[in-house]
Amino acid sequence: MSDWPKTFKEAFCERYHCPSDQYLRRAFRKCLYRRAVLLAPIIMAVSPAFFQVDMDVIERIGSARSWRELHAELKAFSINSRLRTRPLRSEFRLRVSGNRICKLAELLFGPQKSSSGGG
């Protein structure tokens, strides 16, 4: 079901005036926890795979066209992230934030409407 007029990626690129080939890098940076923003380039230089789970979710949410699709991807991300738990990812929050992703979606598409029907 398509609730949004554009994909997350299309809306992001329009809002931030970026070409679609820069979406992954720019959305990743916007969705990182604040403390991770400065450390991410260093970590990526030392361990390129460290943020792979995060990059994967940013790429997948790019095609989301509804809150339902976005939340499904975030749920999968949460599970996958827990399986790869390392102190730097969990305790120091060197990863993307599901809450920041949702706040970004609200900025792009407006607040999520609560549904009164089933699921």
C-alpha positions, 0 to 999 in steps of 0.5 A: 500500500502506498501512503506517500506520494514519493519514495523515502529516497525521492523525498529525501533527495528533493528536500536536501537537494542531492542527486540520488547517487548521494542519498545513501551517504547523506541519509546515513549521516543524518540518521546517525546518533550525534556522537557517531557523526564525527567518528563514523569516517574514522571507523569506516576507514579502519573497518569498512564493514562496521556500518554495513547493517546501517547502510543496508537499512538506509538503502532499504528504507529508500524504497519505502512508500508508507509508514508500514513499510518503513516500520517493517524495515526498522523492525528487521534492522533492530533484529539484525542489529541485535545479532551483531551487537558489539559494545561500540554499536550498542553501548556507545551508539555508533550506529543509525538511530531508528528514532532519527529515521522516524523523525526524518520521515515525519519531516518528509511526509508529516506525522504518522496517522494512527490507524483505528482499524486492524492490522 
